Amino acid sequence: MADSPYPELKKSHVPERVGRPWSDHKPPPSAPVWAVISGLGSFHVLVAALELGVFDALTKRGANPGIPPQVTAAELASALEVSAPHLESLLDSLAVLNLLERVGGCYGLNDTAARYLTRDGAASMAALVPVAPGPLENWSDLANTIRSGRPAEPIERNPANFYRPLAEATFTTMLRAASRADLQVRYSAMAAPRVLDLGAGGAPWSIAMLKACRGATAVVNDLDEVIDVARRTTAEHCVADRCEFRQGDFHTIQIEPASYDIVVLGHVCRTEGPDGTQRLIARAWEALRPEGRLLLADYFVAPEPQWNPHSVQMAMTMMASTINGFGIGTGQVANWLREAGFQAIRLIEPIGNQYAYVSTKPATCTT
Ligand SMILES: C[S@@+](CC[C@H](N)C(=O)[O-])C[C@H]1O[C@@H](n2cnc3c(N)ncnc32)[C@H](O)[C@@H]1O
């Protein structure tokens, strides 16, 4: 007879059957604790590999089609001019982390490394890895942050230090998301939309919209010390002549009321926390024309946080390194949008794990 397709349901001593609080009869493995302990080392293994150029060196070796780009640790060490036994240890760690392939004592890129860890990878995260956790010293001081309710070195104290490299590093991924979002938001079908991009970073959303729609123009905002990232990226994508760069704090810069067709709040809300986010939603509302749309992208915490671990980790990063930043919940944001007056609220996922709320200011609205 065929086995049950759900063998786990045969177990009787499971929380689903006997309820919670639940404890197993046998002692649990220590693996989850070890996974956390190794997390610190794993992060630094990857940062070191990127700094040494391991992935790019392996790409170069694979440049000849048909020749497998597999090398020994000694060969790679000689190319990178580093200690061979030390490099071998690093390469083995990368292999067990599934970030390299190790076959018969030789190392090569696997698909993950080729796509995400080489500088020219199709979705390179090479620049993002070292900056994504924020200032590392804040992690060592996390217990104190939780005691006092404030990190010792909040990124707000020197925002350019954190945001400039972050804006550069996230640009490629966000541009992919913003370009794909056109399939659902259809900015390409608009005649001459006026876009307001608050906390634009490298302005991936503005760039995607301006490229999709020849008649579009954008007001691109970011902090004084960060705005030149957007000046450069918009120039590289040949849309700078349709941008007005309006530097300064997005809570206080001048914004013309009822003047924009699209307002973008792209990954700015989780550093703002609930109060700041609601103030930004209110600013967006005032800036939009009737029938204008707000696009609010972030890593939203799911109704049960464990459903989306990545958003919980991003929220944690905000808590560890910013004064006001906390995760913002999927339902919470929908409520704030509704309370502000927005309608037709929908959550889109233009590319995997990148989410955005799209909502509309109703036509009958006079403000
Ligand atoms: C995570 S990045 C997001 C960049 C871009 N919107 C995106 O979706 O990829 C956050 C950006 O908000 C900017 N920012 C943070 N606080 C700001 C403020 N008070 N006023 C204006 N910009 C701010 C940062 O400088 C940074 O470029």
The ligand as a Gaussian input file, in Angstrom:
#p B3LYP/6-31G(d) Opt

LIG

0 1
 C       17.136000      52.010000       1.767000
 S       17.447000      53.428000       0.797000
 C       16.187000      53.288000      -0.423000
 C       16.566000      53.916000      -1.730000
 C       15.494000      53.805000      -2.833000
 N       14.306000      54.541000      -2.525000
 C       15.127000      52.362000      -3.115000
 O       13.936000      52.014000      -3.038000
 O       16.022000      51.581000      -3.429000
 C       16.805000      54.725000       1.828000
 C       17.114000      56.108000       1.279000
 O       16.388000      57.083000       2.036000
 C       17.233000      58.198000       2.263000
 N       16.782000      58.904000       3.459000
 C       16.797000      58.455000       4.737000
 N       16.299000      59.387000       5.554000
 C       15.955000      60.444000       4.784000
 C       15.374000      61.715000       5.060000
 N       15.049000      62.075000       6.302000
 N       15.140000      62.545000       4.020000
 C       15.459000      62.183000       2.749000
 N       16.021000      60.989000       2.426000
 C       16.258000      60.138000       3.444000
 C       18.607000      57.581000       2.432000
 O       19.645000      58.515000       2.225000
 C       18.585000      56.478000       1.394000
 O       19.087000      56.885000       0.157000

